[in-house]
Amino acid sequence: MQEACTIASETLARHSQDVPFALIYLVDSDRKHARLSGVAGTSMDERISPRIVTLDEDDTDQERWPLAQVLRTETMQVVEDLGSRFPGVPPGTWSDPPHTAVVLPIPSNKAHQFAGLLVVGISSRLKLDQPYCSFLELMTTQIATAIANAQAYEEERKRAEALAELDRAKTAFFSNVSHEFRTPLTLMLSPLEELSTTLDGQLQPDQREQLQLVQRNRLRLQKLVNTLLDFSRIEAGRVQAVYEPKDLATYTAELASVFRSLIEQAGMSLAIDCQTLPEPVYVDREMWEKIVLNLISNAFKFTFEGSVTVRLQPVGDFVELSVADTGVGIPTDELPRLFERFHRVSGMRSRTYEGSGIGLALVQELVKLHGGTIRVTSQVDCGTT
C-alpha cells in the first residue's frame, strides 16, 4: 500500500500545473491516526505536511487539515486562505502559490470505511469549477483502486504465509509423531514374528486369525509411519537420492509382479507390459520402488473387478510409466486435488478405509526428484490411469 501511494504521488508530481502539491494519508487500522504515505510538490514533516495526524482530536485548528471532519462527513472539504493557515505554501509550477486546497476521502472496498485521505492544492490559475472537481474525483478513484489492489495483494500474501506456516507445523508434527511411533512398532516386530512361528501349530483357527490380524495392522501402521517420515524428509530437504543406471523394464516388472497373487485372489487380472528400453535409466532404486508400489496399491484398492495394467514405454527422451485400472474412477471436480497432501476423495468405495491421503502426494514428490511429471485421467465407474 505504501508503494502504491509512492507511485501515485510521483505521478502527481509530474503534473504540478494542475496539482501544485498533494498529500496522501493512509488511515491506520485503529482508525485513530492517519500517516503520510505520499507527497508531491513538497516534503514530509513540513507544517503543511505532518507525518502523523491524530484523527480523534479537534481539527478546527486553522493550522490543521480537516481530515477527521472529512472522514465523519464522507464528503470533500474545501480549505480556503492557505497562506494564513500554513507558512510557505508550495507554489508548484506557478510563481504564486495556491490559495485553496481540497481534502477528499479515499474509499476502500468496505462501505463507510476509507483507506485514506487526499489533500490537493488547487492551481492559482484555475477556477475550482465542476470540471476541476470531476478531475479530482477521478484522481481519487484511481488512487483508491491502486491502494485496494495493493491491500488485496498484501492480504493474500499474508494468508499464503499463514497457510505455509501451518503446513510446516503440520509436517513437523507428523514427523515427530511418526518418530515416536516407530520405536514401539520396531520393538513389536520381532516378538510378533517369533510368537507367530513358535505357536503356529498350537493355535486354534480363531486364535491364529487374531494373531494374523495383529500382524497385518502392525504392517499397515508401519507403512503409514514410514510414508509420513519420507514425506517429512522431502519437505525438510533432507532426502539424499542415489541415482544409478537400472534396467528399468526388468526392475519395474519385478516390482509389479509382487501384486499378482493378491490381485488374482481378488478375481482380477494383472497385465504387465514393460518394453525393453534402449539403454539403462538413472533412478533411485528405493524411490522408484515406492512410486511403483504406491500406484499399483492405489489401483488395487479402488478396483473390484476387471484388471490392473502396468505399462512402461519410451516416449522420446523420457520413459513413461502408466498404471491403469478398471475401478470406480474419480469425479472430474476431484482430479485437480488428487495429488494434494492429506486430501482424500470423499464417498469413494474402496477395499479398505485406512489411509492418510499422502500416498499420491509422496509419489508426486518422488517423481519430481527424478525430473519427471505425473498426471491422471479418469472416468467414474470406468477406471483411472
C-alpha positions in Angstrom: 0.0 0.0 0.0 2.9 2.3 0.8 4.4 1.6 -2.6 1.0 2.4 -4.3 0.9 5.8 -2.6 4.5 6.5 -3.6 3.8 5.7 -7.2 0.6 7.9 -7.1 2.5 10.8 -5.6 5.3 10.5 -8.1 2.7 10.6 -10.9 1.0 13.7 -9.5 4.4 15.5 -9.1 4.8 15.4 -12.8 1.6 17.5 -13.3 2.3 20.4 -11.0 0.4 22.8 -13.2 -2.9 21.2 -12.2 -1.7 19.8 -8.8 0.7 22.2 -7.1 1.0 19.9 -4.2 -0.7 16.7 -2.9 -0.6 14.7 0.3 -1.8 11.1 0.5 -2.6 9.9 4.0 -3.4 6.2 4.9 -5.7 5.6 7.8 -4.4 3.2 10.5 -6.4 0.0 11.3 -7.4 1.5 14.6 -9.0 4.5 12.7 -7.3 6.9 15.2 -4.3 8.0 13.2 -3.5 8.9 9.6 0.0 8.5 8.3 1.5 10.5 5.4 2.4 7.9 2.8 2.9 10.0 -0.3 3.8 13.7 -1.1 4.0 15.7 -4.3 5.3 19.2 -4.6 6.5 19.4 -1.0 8.4 17.2 1.5 7.4 15.4 4.7 7.4 16.9 8.2 6.7 20.4 7.0 3.9 22.4 8.8 1.7 21.8 5.8 2.6 18.0 5.7 2.7 16.5 9.1 3.9 12.8 9.1 1.2 11.6 11.6 -2.2 13.2 12.3 -4.4 12.1 15.2 -7.9 11.8 13.9 -9.8 12.0 17.2 -8.5 15.5 18.0 -10.4 18.7 17.2 -9.4 19.6 13.6 -11.0 23.0 13.6 -7.5 24.4 14.3 -6.5 26.7 11.5 -3.1 25.0 11.2 -4.6 21.5 10.7 -6.2 19.8 7.7 -9.8 18.8 8.4 -9.0 15.1 8.0 -11.3 13.9 10.8 -14.2 16.1 9.5 -13.9 14.6 6.0 -14.0 11.0 7.5 -17.0 11.9 9.6 -19.0 13.6 6.8 -17.6 11.3 4.0 -17.5 14.4 1.7 -14.9 16.6 0.1 -14.0 19.7 2.2 -12.6 22.9 0.7 -9.9 24.7 2.7 -9.5 28.4 1.9 -6.9 31.0 2.6 -3.9 28.6 2.8 -1.4 31.5 3.2 -2.8 32.4 6.6 -3.0 28.7 7.7 0.4 27.5 6.7 3.7 29.2 6.1 5.4 28.5 2.8 2.6 27.0 0.7 4.2 25.1 -2.2 3.6 27.0 -5.4 4.0 24.2 -7.9 4.9 25.4 -11.4 3.5 29.0 -10.9 5.1 31.9 -9.1 2.1 32.5 -6.9 1.1 29.7 -4.5 -2.4 28.2 -4.4 -4.9 29.9 -2.1 -7.3 26.9 -1.9 -7.0 23.2 -1.3 -9.4 20.3 -1.0 -9.4 17.3 1.2 -11.1 14.1 -0.3 -11.7 10.7 1.3 -10.1 7.8 -0.5 -12.7 5.0 -0.4 -11.9 1.4 0.4 -13.7 -1.8 -0.6 -15.7 -1.7 2.7 -18.8 0.5 3.0 -18.3 3.7 5.1 -14.7 2.8 5.7 -11.9 4.8 4.0 -8.4 3.7 3.1 -7.1 7.2 3.4 -7.4 10.9 2.6 -6.1 13.0 -0.2 -5.1 16.7 0.2 -4.7 18.5 -3.1 -3.7 22.1 -3.7 -5.8 23.9 -6.3 -3.9 25.7 -9.1 -3.9 29.5 -8.6 -4.5 29.8 -12.4 -7.7 27.7 -12.4 -11.2 28.0 -11.0 -12.4 25.3 -8.7 -15.4 24.5 -11.0 -17.2 21.3 -11.9 -14.6 20.0 -14.4 -11.9 20.5 -11.9 -13.9 18.7 -9.2 -14.6 15.9 -11.6 -10.9 15.6 -12.3 -10.1 15.5 -8.6 -12.8 12.8 -8.0 -11.4 10.7 -10.9 -7.9 11.1 -9.5 -9.1 9.9 -6.1 -10.8 6.9 -7.6 -7.6 5.9 -9.4 -5.6 6.2 -6.2 -8.2 4.2 -4.3 -8.0 1.4 -6.9 -4.3 1.2 -6.7 -4.4 1.1 -2.9 -7.2 -1.5 -2.9 -5.2 -3.7 -5.3 -2.1 -3.4 -3.1 -4.1 -4.2 0.0 -5.7 -7.3 -1.6 -2.3 -8.5 -2.6 -0.9 -7.9 0.9 -3.8 -9.8 2.5 -3.4 -12.7 0.0 0.3 -12.9 0.7 -0.3 -12.9 4.5 -2.9 -15.7 4.0 -0.4 -17.7 1.9 2.3 -17.2 4.5 0.0 -18.3 7.3 -1.0 -21.4 5.3 2.6 -22.2 4.6 3.5 -21.8 8.3 0.5 -24.1 9.2 1.7 -26.6 6.6 5.2 -26.6 8.0 3.9 -27.0 11.5 1.6 -29.9 10.4 4.5 -31.6 8.6 6.8 -31.2 11.7 4.0 -32.6 13.9 3.6 -35.7 11.8 7.3 -36.1 11.6 7.6 -36.0 15.4 4.7 -38.3 15.9 6.0 -40.8 13.3 9.3 -40.9 15.1 7.6 -41.6 18.4 5.5 -44.4 16.8 8.4 -46.0 15.0 10.3 -47.2 18.1 7.5 -49.2 19.7 6.5 -50.6 16.3 10.0 -51.8 15.7 10.1 -53.4 19.1 6.8 -55.2 18.4 8.0 -56.7 15.1 10.5 -59.3 16.3 8.4 -60.7 19.2 5.3 -60.9 17.0 7.1 -62.9 14.3 8.7 -65.1 16.8 5.4 -65.7 18.6 3.7 -66.5 15.2 6.4 -69.0 14.3 6.5 -70.7 17.7 2.8 -71.1 18.3 1.7 -71.8 14.7 0.9 -75.4 15.4 -0.6 -74.9 18.8 -3.2 -72.2 18.0 -6.8 -72.7 17.2 -8.0 -71.3 13.9 -9.7 -68.3 15.5 -6.5 -67.5 17.6 -4.3 -67.8 14.5 -6.6 -65.4 12.7 -6.4 -62.9 15.5 -2.6 -63.1 15.6 -2.5 -62.6 11.8 -4.9 -59.6 12.2 -2.4 -58.0 14.7 0.4 -58.5 12.3 -1.5 -57.1 9.3 -2.4 -54.0 11.2 1.1 -53.6 12.5 2.4 -53.7 8.9 -0.2 -51.1 7.9 0.7 -48.8 10.7 4.4 -49.2 9.9 3.8 -48.4 6.3 1.9 -45.2 7.3 4.7 -44.2 9.7 7.4 -44.7 7.0 5.4 -42.8 4.5 5.0 -39.8 6.8 8.7 -39.9 7.6 9.6 -40.0 3.9 7.3 -37.1 3.3 8.7 -35.0 6.2 12.3 -35.6 4.9 11.3 -34.4 1.5 9.7 -31.3 3.0 12.8 -30.6 5.0 15.1 -31.1 2.0 16.9 -34.0 3.8 16.4 -36.6 1.1 19.6 -38.0 -0.3 18.8 -39.6 -3.6 21.3 -42.1 -5.1 20.7 -42.3 -8.9 22.2 -45.3 -10.6 21.6 -46.9 -14.0 19.0 -49.6 -14.0 17.3 -52.0 -16.4 14.1 -50.2 -15.6 11.8 -52.5 -17.6 13.0 -55.6 -15.8 13.1 -53.9 -12.4 9.5 -52.5 -12.8 8.2 -55.8 -14.0 9.7 -57.5 -10.9 8.1 -54.9 -8.6 4.7 -55.2 -10.2 4.7 -59.0 -10.1 4.6 -58.8 -6.3 0.9 -57.9 -6.6 0.0 -60.7 -9.0 -1.2 -63.3 -6.4 -3.1 -60.6 -4.4 -4.9 -59.3 -7.5 -5.7 -62.8 -8.8 -7.0 -63.9 -5.5 -9.5 -61.0 -5.7 -10.7 -62.4 -9.0 -9.0 -59.8 -11.2 -6.0 -59.9 -13.6 -2.7 -58.1 -13.6 -1.2 -57.2 -17.0 2.5 -56.2 -17.1 3.8 -54.6 -20.3 7.3 -53.3 -19.7 9.0 -52.8 -23.1 12.8 -53.3 -23.3 14.4 -49.9 -23.2 17.3 -48.9 -25.5 19.6 -48.0 -22.5 19.6 -48.1 -18.7 17.7 -45.3 -16.9 19.1 -43.5 -13.9 16.8 -43.8 -10.9 16.9 -44.0 -7.2 16.1 -47.7 -6.5 14.2 -47.2 -3.3 12.3 -44.2 -4.6 11.3 -46.0 -7.8 10.1 -48.9 -5.7 7.9 -46.6 -3.7 6.5 -45.0 -6.8 5.5 -48.3 -8.5 4.2 -50.0 -5.3 2.1 -46.9 -4.3 0.5 -46.6 -7.7 -0.4 -50.3 -8.0 -1.6 -50.5 -4.4 -3.8 -47.5 -5.0 -5.2 -49.0 -8.2 -6.0 -52.3 -6.4 -7.6 -50.5 -3.5 -10.3 -48.9 -5.8 -10.8 -51.8 -8.2 -13.3 -54.6 -7.6 -13.4 -56.3 -11.0 -11.5 -56.3 -14.2 -7.8 -55.6 -14.3 -4.8 -53.5 -13.4 -2.4 -52.8 -16.2 1.2 -51.7 -15.6 3.0 -50.3 -18.7 6.5 -48.9 -19.2 7.5 -47.5 -22.6 9.9 -45.0 -24.1 8.4 -41.6 -25.1 11.0 -39.5 -26.9 13.9 -38.8 -24.5 11.8 -39.9 -21.5 10.3 -43.1 -20.1 6.6 -43.2 -19.3 5.2 -45.5 -16.5 1.4 -45.8 -16.5 -0.8 -47.8 -14.1 -4.4 -48.2 -15.3 -7.3 -49.8 -13.6 -10.9 -50.6 -14.3 -12.1 -49.4 -10.9 -14.6 -46.9 -9.5 -12.9 -43.8 -11.1 -12.6 -40.3 -9.8 -15.1 -37.4 -10.2 -13.9 -34.7 -12.5 -14.0 -32.0 -9.8 -11.7 -34.0 -7.6 -8.9 -34.5 -10.2 -7.1 -31.2 -9.6 -6.7 -32.0 -5.9 -5.7 -35.7 -6.3 -2.0 -35.0 -5.5 -2.6 -32.6 -2.6 -1.3 -33.7 0.7 -3.8 -35.1 3.2 -6.6 -34.8 0.7 -8.9 -37.8 0.3 -11.7 -38.1 -2.1 -14.9 -38.5 0.0 -17.6 -41.1 -0.7 -15.4 -43.4 -2.8 -15.9 -47.1 -2.5 -12.7 -48.9 -1.7 -11.4 -52.2 -0.3 -10.0 -50.6 2.8 -10.7 -47.4 4.6 -7.4 -46.7 6.2 -5.1 -44.2 4.6 -3.5 -40.8 5.3 -4.2 -39.1 2.0 -0.4 -38.6 1.3 0.4 -41.7 -0.8 -0.1 -39.9 -4.2 1.4 -36.7 -2.8 4.5 -38.6 -1.9 4.6 -40.2 -5.3 4.4 -36.8 -6.9 7.4 -35.5 -4.8 9.4 -38.6 -5.7 8.6 -38.2 -9.4 9.7 -34.5 -9.2 13.0 -35.6 -7.6 13.6 -37.6 -10.8 12.9 -34.6 -13.0 9.5 -36.0 -14.1 5.8 -35.2 -14.0 2.7 -37.1 -13.0 -0.8 -36.7 -14.3 -4.1 -38.6 -14.1 -7.1 -39.3 -16.4 -10.2 -40.9 -15.0 -13.9 -41.6 -15.6 -16.3 -42.6 -12.9 -17.3 -46.3 -13.0 -14.8 -46.9 -15.8 -11.4 -46.6 -14.2 -8.3 -44.4 -13.7 -4.9 -44.1 -15.3 
